Amino acid sequence: MSHFIKSLIIVMLCGFIRCDFSSAQGIDALFASAPKEVLPLLDRTSRLDMLDLYNGGLEAKTENIYGGQSEMLRKTHDYIKVRCSESSFWQMKLLPVGHDTLIVCVHTLLVPEAVSTISFYRHDWHLQKREMPRADFSQFVQTNSDLSSYRKQALMEQMRVQNYQASLNDSTTDLTISLDLSSLQVSDREDAQRLFHPVAYKWVGGKYVIPTAHPLVEKVSNGASDVKPHVVR
């Protein structure tokens, strides 16, 4: 075998190895390359430290830009969850879109009130517009709850003014929206957990849909100049 052919085989093998490594580390590379506006509390060095610690089986805590503690709580081949501060969480998930991949990020602030922001990006972190159906309040109500009618009515009136939280699933492409119960009294919260349940959004055809969606659907503007994250309050 000539020296040229041997060299060509070595180059091809190295290319395959790099390709496999890149594929296996895809979520890591995307997390590390996220721009500042996507994950402002953690600079690139802190994120790389987090990845090294988590991948090494250690507690993945690092210091954020304000001197507080941030921690990577969960990582799979297509999902990451980070506690950015004592009152905020950030999640990212890789979603299939044909032969491409889309990134969805959910950033949740817990104080002074719960607010989740849902954003979609291409693999180069370019912000994308995607449809997000809006669940009707009735879809959060359990139909077979054993609470009295009076108690149900009282809780429903109280919960109509509460905010919502969004959460990504680490093992599926589902996204759930749930009512924020944190401001309720303990006794009210226990009953509310029996009356209300989260609404699961399914990833179908490159967008999130509600399987039993209410006819009233709120969509993002199709104008390219109006690409904004979805804020769930």
Secondary structure, 3 states (H helix, E strand, C coil): CCHHHHHHHHHHHHHHHHHHHHHHCHHHHHHHHCCCCCCCCCCHHHHHHHHHHHHCCCCCEEECCCCCEEEEEEECCCEEEEEEECCEEEEEEEEEECCEEEEEEEEEECCCCCEEEEEEECCCCCEECCCCCCCCHHHHECCCCCCCHHHHHHHHHHHCCCCEEEEECCCCCCEEEEECCCCCCHHHHHHHHHHECCEEEEEECCEEECCCCCCCCCCCCCCHHHCCCEEEC
